[in-house]
Amino acid sequence: MKFLVELDHPKTGQRLDVVAAHAFVEEVLFPTLDRAEALVKQGCILAGGPVAGSIALRFIAEVESAQHLDELVSSIPLWSVAYTRVTPLIEFSDRRPHLQALLQQRVIPLADESHARIA
C-alpha cells in the first residue's frame, strides 16, 4: 500500500529564543532527518523529502498495512508537533479498469448523452 504523507509544523507567530530554537533543531529536526533517512534505506519511504523553506515533510510511504503506516509516521520525531495528513494512493494501472467498469455500468454518462440532456 502506498500513501502520500504530509507533516507540517504550524507557525505560531512566536519566535523561539536562541536556546529553545537550538533545542528544537537538535531534539526534533535532526532526529527527524535521521529517522527519514533510515526509512528510505529500509524501503519504507520511496520518494520525498523536506519542503523547501518550511518545517515540513512530504513523502510517499510503502507499507503492508494502515497499522504499519501509523507506526511509521508516529516514529518520526516531527510528528509529535506537526499537523499530519495521509492520503491513500492506488496504482495508475488500477484506475483504468475501474473507469472502464464505471463506463460499462453507465455510471459515467457518455459524451453524446450529456449533450442530449442539455439540448
C-alpha positions in Angstrom: 0.0 0.0 0.0 1.3 3.5 -0.9 0.4 6.7 0.9 1.3 10.3 0.5 2.3 11.6 3.9 2.4 15.3 4.7 3.7 16.7 8.0 3.6 20.4 8.7 4.9 22.2 11.7 2.5 25.0 12.5 3.7 28.6 12.7 2.6 30.1 16.0 3.8 33.6 15.3 6.1 33.4 18.3 9.8 33.3 17.8 11.8 30.9 19.8 14.6 32.2 21.9 18.1 31.0 20.9 18.2 28.2 23.5 14.7 26.9 22.5 15.5 27.1 18.8 18.8 25.2 19.3 16.9 22.5 21.3 14.2 22.2 18.6 16.8 21.7 15.9 18.8 19.2 18.0 15.9 17.3 19.5 13.3 17.3 16.7 14.7 18.3 13.3 18.0 16.4 13.3 16.3 13.2 14.6 13.5 13.6 12.1 16.0 13.7 9.2 17.9 10.7 10.7 14.7 8.7 11.0 13.5 9.6 7.5 16.9 8.6 6.0 16.7 5.3 7.9 13.1 4.7 6.5 14.5 5.4 3.0 17.2 2.8 3.5 14.6 0.3 4.7 12.5 0.9 1.6 9.5 2.3 3.5 9.9 5.8 2.1 10.0 5.7 -1.7 10.4 9.4 -2.5 10.1 12.8 -1.0 11.9 15.0 1.5 11.8 18.2 3.5 9.8 21.0 2.0 12.0 23.9 0.9 11.5 26.9 3.1 9.3 25.2 5.6 9.4 23.0 8.6 7.6 20.2 6.8 8.0 16.8 5.1 6.3 15.2 2.1 6.9 11.6 1.2 5.5 8.5 -0.4 5.4 5.6 2.0 5.0 2.0 1.0 3.8 -0.2 3.8 2.0 -3.5 4.5 -1.0 -2.1 6.3 -2.6 1.0 7.8 -1.2 -0.1 11.2 2.3 -0.2 9.8 1.8 3.3 8.4 0.6 4.6 11.7 3.7 3.2 13.4 6.0 4.6 10.7 4.5 8.1 10.8 4.5 8.3 14.6 8.1 7.2 14.7 9.1 10.4 13.1 10.0 13.0 15.8 8.4 15.9 13.9 5.0 14.0 14.1 4.5 14.9 17.8 4.5 18.6 17.0 3.1 18.7 13.4 -0.2 18.6 11.6 -0.3 15.3 9.7 -2.3 14.4 6.6 -2.2 10.9 5.0 -3.7 10.2 1.5 -4.0 6.6 0.3 -2.8 6.1 -3.2 -3.6 3.5 -5.9 -1.5 2.5 -8.9 -2.1 4.3 -12.1 -2.7 0.9 -13.8 -5.5 0.2 -11.3 -7.5 3.3 -12.3 -8.2 2.3 -15.9 -10.1 -1.0 -15.2 -12.1 0.9 -12.6 -13.1 3.6 -15.0 -13.9 1.0 -17.7 -16.2 -0.8 -15.3 -17.9 2.5 -14.5 -18.4 3.2 -18.2 -19.9 -0.3 -18.7 -22.2 0.2 -15.7 -23.1 3.6 -17.3 -22.3 5.3 -14.0 -20.4 7.9 -16.1 -22.6 9.3 -18.8 -21.4 9.1 -22.4 -20.5 12.3 -24.1 -23.4 12.1 -26.5 -25.9 11.6 -23.7 -24.6 14.6 -21.7 -25.1 16.8 -24.7 -28.5 15.4 -25.4 -29.7 16.3 -21.9 -28.6 19.9 -22.3 -30.4 20.4 -25.6 
